[in-house]
Amino acid sequence: MKRGLIVYFLCMLALVSCRNTKSNGDSETLYSGKIKIAVDESFKPIMEEELQVYHALTPEALITPIYCSEVEAMNLFLKDSVRMVIANRSLTERELSSFHTRKFFPESVRMAVSGIALIINKNNPDSLISVNNFRDILTGKITTWKELNPKSALGKLHVVFDNPNSGLIHYAIDSICRGEQLALSLKARKTNGEVIDYVASTPDAMGIIGANWIGNAADSTRLSFNESVRVMAVSNAEHVTPENSFKPYQAYLALKKYPLTHDVFILINDPKGALPTGLMTFLTGDRGQRIILKSGLVPATQPIRVVNVKDEY
């Protein structure tokens, strides 16, 4: 009798274990399950808003974001530790080849249009800069404020990025410096928020951050910027004037008038078409794109109304 009870107990235990395994591993759908995604830290403000709305609409889905550098995010993606990444770039041919050898076929899907924002201390009057001068700063050819403006009372330029492995640095190297090495004098903090705090307290600093970090949270129109710092206007022209210089307002990102504009991508590897695909559909759909519009960036899949901005320099 005791032996029979033991056998019965073991059978029930095995049955419960099988059910739990099935519920934990096989029940992921477009709208339910648990996954982790990797997000370039520069997109943290947007993704926090996106996920808050997504979780409210899809309560059976739990998305855990890992906010990190682009290098860390791509390492997680290539190792199959995550099946989705939000990044400043699309997949390279080498990365695609790595997936293809394992019979995976990931995609790069445009999610938004963003840009690099250049910020300075709010008491610094030198708010205009050319792309060529910015390139010279990044490569160490320009090291003082007087080289930008002979009348400047400031001394050495202190340039800070968000993170030494960030997507912003890779964009600067590839698109601005054209492969030329960055100056060793450039410094990195840990996050975009830390860069803003540093520039706000350092008169001769220049910060390089993601465009979605500069918005004024109190302004629902997104036509003003963070009041603790000053946002620089950038020109493609050699002779810089207020008329040919632009700040990273939404309209100028949309029209590509702002020179430091780039796309934001969803990198996804989801062969079963489960929860990562469901999240991607939300982010590129009407609700997800409206959140991007509200953030001050430009939606990739939705039409927008362009508002002209009159600015003070």
C-alpha positions in Angstrom: 0.0 0.0 0.0 2.8 2.4 1.0 4.6 1.6 -2.3 1.5 2.4 -4.3 1.2 5.7 -2.6 4.8 6.6 -3.3 4.4 5.7 -7.0 1.2 7.7 -7.2 2.9 10.7 -5.6 5.9 10.5 -8.0 3.6 10.3 -11.0 1.7 13.4 -9.8 4.9 15.3 -9.2 6.1 14.5 -12.7 2.8 15.6 -14.2 2.9 18.9 -12.4 6.6 19.4 -13.5 5.6 18.8 -17.1 2.8 21.3 -16.9 5.0 23.9 -15.4 7.7 23.3 -18.0 5.1 23.7 -20.8 3.7 26.9 -19.3 7.2 28.4 -18.8 8.7 27.5 -22.1 6.0 26.9 -24.7 3.2 29.4 -23.9 4.9 32.5 -25.4 2.6 34.1 -28.0 2.4 37.5 -29.7 0.7 38.9 -26.6 1.9 36.9 -23.6 5.1 35.5 -22.1 8.3 36.9 -20.6 11.3 38.2 -22.5 14.2 40.5 -22.1 15.2 43.1 -24.6 18.4 45.1 -24.9 18.1 48.9 -25.4 20.8 51.4 -26.1 20.8 53.7 -23.0 20.2 56.8 -25.2 16.7 55.6 -25.9 15.7 54.9 -22.2 13.2 57.8 -21.9 11.3 56.7 -25.0 11.3 52.9 -24.2 10.1 53.5 -20.6 7.1 55.3 -22.0 6.6 52.7 -24.7 6.7 49.7 -22.3 4.4 51.4 -19.7 1.7 51.7 -22.3 2.4 48.3 -23.8 2.2 46.5 -20.5 -1.1 48.3 -19.7 -2.6 47.1 -23.1 -1.0 43.6 -22.9 -1.1 42.5 -19.2 -0.1 38.9 -19.9 3.2 40.1 -21.5 6.2 41.0 -19.4 9.1 42.8 -21.1 12.2 43.4 -19.1 14.5 46.0 -20.7 18.3 45.9 -20.3 19.6 49.5 -20.7 23.2 49.3 -21.7 25.7 50.5 -24.3 25.3 49.5 -28.0 28.3 47.2 -27.8 26.8 45.3 -24.8 23.4 45.2 -26.5 24.8 43.7 -29.7 26.8 41.1 -27.7 23.7 40.0 -26.0 21.9 39.8 -29.4 24.7 37.8 -31.1 24.8 35.3 -28.2 21.0 34.8 -28.4 20.6 36.2 -24.9 18.0 38.6 -26.2 15.9 38.4 -29.4 15.3 42.2 -29.7 17.6 45.3 -29.6 16.8 49.0 -30.0 19.9 50.6 -31.5 21.2 53.6 -33.5 22.1 51.4 -36.5 21.0 48.4 -38.5 22.7 45.0 -38.6 26.0 44.8 -40.5 26.7 42.2 -43.2 29.2 40.5 -40.8 26.5 40.2 -38.1 23.9 38.9 -40.5 26.4 36.3 -41.7 26.9 35.2 -38.1 23.2 34.6 -37.8 22.8 33.0 -41.2 25.4 30.3 -40.4 23.1 29.3 -37.5 20.0 29.3 -39.7 18.6 32.5 -38.2 17.4 35.4 -40.3 17.1 38.6 -38.2 15.7 41.9 -39.5 16.5 45.6 -39.0 13.2 47.5 -38.9 13.1 51.4 -38.8 11.4 52.7 -35.7 12.2 56.4 -35.6 14.4 59.2 -36.8 16.6 60.7 -34.1 19.8 62.7 -33.9 22.9 63.6 -31.9 22.4 66.8 -29.8 25.2 69.0 -28.8 24.7 70.8 -25.5 26.7 73.5 -23.7 26.5 75.4 -20.5 23.5 77.8 -20.5 25.8 80.7 -19.9 28.0 79.9 -22.9 27.0 82.3 -25.8 28.7 80.2 -28.5 25.7 78.2 -29.7 26.5 77.9 -33.4 28.8 75.3 -34.9 29.6 73.8 -38.3 29.8 70.1 -39.0 33.4 70.6 -40.0 34.3 72.3 -36.7 32.5 69.5 -34.8 34.6 67.0 -36.8 37.8 68.9 -35.9 36.8 68.9 -32.2 36.2 65.1 -32.2 39.5 64.4 -33.9 41.5 66.8 -31.7 42.3 69.5 -34.3 40.3 72.1 -32.3 40.8 72.0 -28.5 39.8 75.5 -27.2 36.7 77.7 -27.4 38.8 80.5 -28.8 39.4 78.5 -32.0 35.7 78.5 -32.5 35.2 82.1 -31.5 38.3 84.4 -31.0 36.1 86.5 -28.6 35.3 83.6 -26.3 36.3 84.1 -22.7 36.4 80.3 -22.1 39.5 78.1 -22.2 39.9 74.5 -23.1 37.0 72.5 -24.6 35.9 69.7 -22.3 33.9 67.2 -24.6 31.9 64.5 -22.9 30.0 61.5 -24.4 27.4 59.3 -22.7 29.4 56.0 -22.7 32.6 54.8 -24.3 30.8 52.0 -26.1 27.6 53.9 -27.0 26.0 54.0 -30.4 26.5 57.8 -30.4 30.3 57.3 -30.5 30.0 54.8 -33.3 27.8 57.2 -35.3 30.3 60.0 -34.7 33.2 57.9 -35.9 31.5 56.5 -39.0 29.4 59.5 -40.1 31.1 62.5 -38.8 34.8 61.6 -38.5 34.6 59.2 -41.5 36.7 56.6 -39.8 39.3 59.0 -38.4 40.3 58.2 -34.8 38.7 60.2 -32.0 40.9 62.5 -29.8 42.1 60.9 -26.6 41.0 64.1 -24.7 37.3 63.1 -25.2 35.7 61.8 -22.0 32.8 59.6 -21.3 30.4 59.5 -18.4 28.0 56.6 -17.9 24.6 57.9 -19.1 23.1 60.7 -21.0 21.6 62.1 -17.8 25.1 62.4 -16.3 26.3 64.3 -19.4 23.5 66.8 -18.9 24.4 67.3 -15.3 28.1 67.7 -16.1 27.5 70.3 -18.8 25.0 72.2 -16.6 27.7 72.6 -13.9 30.8 73.1 -16.2 31.1 76.4 -18.1 33.5 75.2 -20.8 31.9 71.8 -21.5 30.3 70.4 -24.6 28.1 67.4 -24.2 27.1 64.9 -26.9 23.8 63.1 -26.2 20.7 61.5 -27.9 18.2 64.0 -29.2 15.3 62.6 -27.1 17.1 63.6 -23.9 17.0 67.3 -24.5 13.2 67.9 -24.4 11.5 70.1 -21.9 9.1 67.7 -20.0 6.9 70.7 -19.1 6.3 71.6 -22.7 3.8 69.3 -24.4 4.5 70.9 -27.8 8.1 69.7 -27.7 9.1 73.1 -29.1 11.5 73.9 -26.2 14.5 72.2 -24.6 15.9 71.3 -21.2 16.4 74.6 -19.5 19.4 73.5 -17.5 21.6 73.5 -20.6 21.8 75.2 -24.0 21.4 73.3 -27.2 23.7 74.2 -30.1 22.6 74.9 -33.7 24.5 73.0 -36.3 25.2 74.0 -39.9 26.5 72.1 -43.0 27.9 75.4 -44.3 31.5 76.5 -43.7 30.4 80.0 -42.9 27.9 79.6 -40.0 25.0 81.9 -39.6 21.7 81.7 -37.7 19.9 81.3 -41.0 21.8 78.2 -42.1 22.0 76.5 -38.7 19.5 74.2 -37.1 18.7 72.7 -33.7 17.4 69.1 -33.4 13.7 70.1 -33.3 11.3 67.5 -34.6 10.6 69.4 -37.8 14.3 69.7 -38.7 14.9 66.0 -37.9 11.9 65.1 -40.2 13.1 67.3 -43.0 16.8 66.2 -42.5 17.8 69.9 -42.2 19.5 69.1 -38.9 22.9 67.7 -40.0 23.4 65.1 -37.2 20.2 63.1 -38.0 20.1 59.3 -38.0 17.6 56.4 -38.0 16.7 54.3 -35.0 16.2 50.5 -35.6 14.5 47.6 -34.0 16.8 44.5 -34.5 14.8 41.4 -34.1 15.5 37.6 -34.3 12.2 35.9 -33.7 11.9 32.8 -35.9 8.7 31.6 -34.1 7.0 35.0 -34.5 6.2 35.2 -30.8 6.4 38.0 -28.2 9.3 40.0 -29.7 7.3 40.2 -33.0 4.2 41.4 -31.0 6.3 44.1 -29.3 7.8 45.2 -32.7 4.2 45.4 -34.1 3.2 47.7 -31.3 6.3 49.9 -31.6 5.9 50.4 -35.3 2.1 50.7 -35.1 -0.2 53.7 -34.4 0.1 53.7 -30.6 3.8 53.1 -30.4 4.5 55.7 -33.1 2.4 58.3 -31.3 4.6 57.9 -28.3 7.7 58.6 -30.4 6.0 61.7 -31.8 5.2 62.9 -28.3 8.9 62.3 -27.3 10.2 64.9 -29.9 11.6 62.4 -32.3 10.1 61.5 -35.7 8.0 58.3 -36.2 9.3 56.1 -39.0 5.9 54.7 -40.1 3.4 57.5 -39.5 2.8 60.8 -41.2 3.6 63.9 -39.1 2.6 67.6 -39.2 5.7 69.8 -39.6 5.8 73.0 -37.5 8.3 75.7 -38.3 10.3 77.0 -35.4 11.6 80.5 -34.8 14.6 80.2 -32.5 16.9 82.6 -30.6 20.6 82.1 -30.9 
